[in-house]
């Protein structure tokens, strides 16, 4: 038998070297095929809600536009003719004797027995207190301080810039309305959001851009964002990168994935004062949103994603204020069906206080302490009529809520338990600042 000879043109030494390398090559190839994909890294994000300030009223004594503004405001919660009568009869204004600028307003609040006093400086409401002349006569409860929302924005920006949080999630109601302007340029409200938060956040880094995220701030649209701005011009002007995630004037829901977690944002509706927590979202409608949410969650499971964070404005569970989403449009059963396969966390707002729940394996964080008025602290709204077996609020734990401004840092550990740290500011307290670990 003739000896095997190398093919013409190939040196014997080269052939032998190549053959010697083949076992190592086969081993490396097999190992690469069996190895899991690169591990997903841990990350953190900040979440807060109901961060809008109260009214901006840049009016001087004698300007008729002020009364018109009050009629528009009361018209949000009552018929127009009634609003006109209420403003004429019950709204009292005080002006600075030198500058003639508006500095104080006394007016009705939500019930017939509630009287609210607003203090203004440079056109912004800086403080609001309410007396319930029936339930708590003679007692003024401060329920809003402009400094509270400013503190939340400042601390979140600090955390993002320091690398403590990767990005920010907001559960809605960041502006009062669009009747005084709809863009960062012409709206005092969107300008304030930009000046206190958006423009101070760093640009998206390489890791975020690789995930299709071009900014650091993401929101679930709330009812205030469509008041006077039905096509959400303000939202799309202030955070234009939401368009690339599918947000349009006719579609207010979207999702994205980041480091092995799925984020879903839904739209609960524009608000009806006769049923203030009814899910009447129409872009798309509730049934279509539930179908889309299920599709997004099924898709997440198929991709091996283990954590889902779902954000929408109206709360699934609430013991105070405006109350929870009523049946049959409460999505808890649909959401809870996924808790056996995913770690599911839901962020809500709308009710201007903080309530925490864990129900059927789902964590619910109602975060209403971002800066808006804290009306659930008022008598008659500290608790509402609910079934005896209603889930326990894990934050106040039966105590009446108090004025508080806060946000939560969420630490996501792939394969591990997600941690939630609430940072709060209580301006009335001897110890105003505190950090609280949730779901311990």
C-alpha positions, 0 to 999 in steps of 0.5 A, a space after each residue: 500500500 502506498 503511503 499517503 502523500 500530502 496534496 500537491 502544493 501543500 508543505 508536509 509540515 503545514 499539513 501536520 500542523 493543521 491536523 494537530 489543531 483539528 481536535 482543539 477546533 472541534 472542542 471549541 466549536 462544540 463548547 460554543 454551541 453548548 454554552 449559554 448566552 452571555 449572562 444578563 447584567 443587573 441594573 436599577 431604575 427609578 419609578 415615581 408617579 403623580 408628579 405634576 404641580 398644581 396650577 400656574 396662574 400668571 395673572 394680575 388684578 383685573 384680568 378677566 382671563 383668571 375667571 375663565 381659567 377657573 371655570 375651565 378648571 372646575 369644568 373638568 369635574 362638573 358641568 360648565 354652567 355649574 362651574 361658572 356659578 361656583 367660580 362667581 360665588 365661591 372663588 376669592 382672590 388676593 393680589 399683591 398691593 404693589 405688583 398686582 400679582 395673584 398671591 392667594 386663592 380661596 375656593 371650594 375643593 372636591 366636596 361641598 364642605 371642603 375649602 382650599 387655600 392656595 398660596 402663590 409665588 411667581 404664578 406657581 401654586 407653592 402650597 395648598 391646604 384644605 379645611 373640611 368644615 363638616 368633618 374636621 372644622 377649624 383644621 387646615 391640612 397642608 396637602 401640597 408643597 411645590 418643594 416636594 415634587 422638586 425634591 423628587 425630581 432632584 433626587 432622581 436626577 442625582 441617582 441617574 447621573 451617579 449611576 444608581 439608576 439606569 433610567 426613569 419610569 413615570 406612571 402618569 400625570 406629569 403636567 396639569 393640562 394642555 390648555 396653557 400650552 402643549 410643548 416644552 417651549 410654550 407650556 409652563 408645565 412641560 417646561 418645568 418637567 424639562 427644567 427639573 428632570 428631562 434636560 438633566 438626565 444623561 443621554 442614553 448610553 451604548 447599552 440602552 441604545 443597543 436595546 432600542 432606547 434613545 432616552 432615559 425617561 419613560 412614562 405611562 400616559 395619565 389623564 392629565 396629559 390628554 386634558 386640553 391636549 387630546 393628541 398628546 402633543 406635549 408628550 411627543 414633544 418632550 420625549 420624542 423617542 417614544 414615537 420609535 417605540 410605537 407611541 402615536 396620538 392614536 396608540 398610547 401603549 408600548 413595550 421594550 426589553 432591557 437586560 432580560 426584563 420586559 417593560 409594558 406601558 398601557 393607557 387607562 383613559 381620560 377621566 370621568 368625574 362620575 367614575 374617576 377610576 374607570 378604565 375607559 382608555 380608547 387608544 386602544 380600548 380595554 379589551 384590545 389592550 388586554 389582548 396586546 398585553 397577553 401577547 407581549 407577556 406570552 412573547 416574553 415567556 417564549 424568549 426566556 424573559 423572567 421579569 415583567 414590569 407593567 405600568 399604567 395610571 389608574 390603580 388595580 388596588 387602592 384603599 383611599 382617594 379615588 379608589 381602584 379600577 372597578 370591575 369588570 375592567 380591572 385587569 388583576 386576574 389577567 395579570 395574575 395568570 402570569 405570576 407562576 411563570 414570571 416575576 410580575 410587578 405593576 406600577 400605578 398612580 392616580 390616587 395621590 398617595 402611596 399604597 403597596 400590595 402583593 396579591 396572587 403573586 403580583 406586586 402592586 406599587 401605587 406611587 402617587 407621591 411624586 409631587 401632586 397634591 396629597 388629597 387622600 390625607 383629607 377626612 373622608 378620603 383616607 379610606 373608602 368603602 371596600 369589601 372586608 376581605 380587601 387586600 392589605 396595604 403594606 405601606 400605611 398598614 391601616 394608618 391614615 395616609 400622610 403628606 409625603 413625596 417619594 420615589 422607588 429605586 428598583 434593583 433588578 437581579 437576573 435570576 435573583 429577587 428584585 429589590 424595592 427601596 423607597 426614598 421619601 420626604 415628609 416636610 412636616 416631620 422632625 425626620 423629613 428624609 428616610 429610606 424604606 425597603 419594601 416587600 421585606 
